[in-house]
Amino acid sequence: MKEAMEGFPAVLKELRVAHAYTQQQLAQRLQISASAVSMYELGKREPGLRLLIRMAGLFRVTMDYLSGVSVYGAAGREISDALADFCTQLEREEFCWQNRVIPEQERKNLAAAIRFSACEALRSSSVI
């Protein structure tokens, strides 16, 4: 179980950001403290099984995906990395669409939607 949980902190943060939750908002949804969410994302603590089940249900992902077990090939990882890079760039740099500058908050919302869609696509293609 220890090996599988090594990817958990990054996956938890990715899912939290993709769903546009702050650590405080996620903590409230899970009925835990914000400091616990922070410790999980930093890899300083590991949640119990019941909390993992609640997290998987909230994010609508498999336990394998949530725990960081890779269920997709190298091509999927490359696509995921490219999307992550694009979303980071979208959030940080000015972006125009049809001769209109997209405001920062709209760019952040778009990046969050792209991340969420990517998570959903990976989840639906994983083996349960």
Stockholm file with secondary structure:
# STOCKHOLM 1.0

chainA/1-128         MKEAMEGFPAVLKELRVAHAYTQQQLAQRLQISASAVSMYELGKREPGLRLLIRMAGLFRVTMDYLSGVSVYGAAGREISDALADFCTQLEREEFCWQNRVIPEQERKNLAAAIRFSACEALRSSSVI
#=GR chainA/1-128 SS CHHHHTTHHHHHHHHHHHTTCCHHHHHHHHTSCHHHHHHHHHTSCCCCHHHHHHHHHHHTCCHHHHTTCCCSCHHHHHHHHHHHHHHHHHHHSCCEETTEECCHHHHHHHHHHHHHHHHHHHHHHSCC
#=GC SS_cons         CHHHHTTHHHHHHHHHHHTTCCHHHHHHHHTSCHHHHHHHHHTSCCCCHHHHHHHHHHHTCCHHHHTTCCCSCHHHHHHHHHHHHHHHHHHHSCCEETTEECCHHHHHHHHHHHHHHHHHHHHHHSCC
//
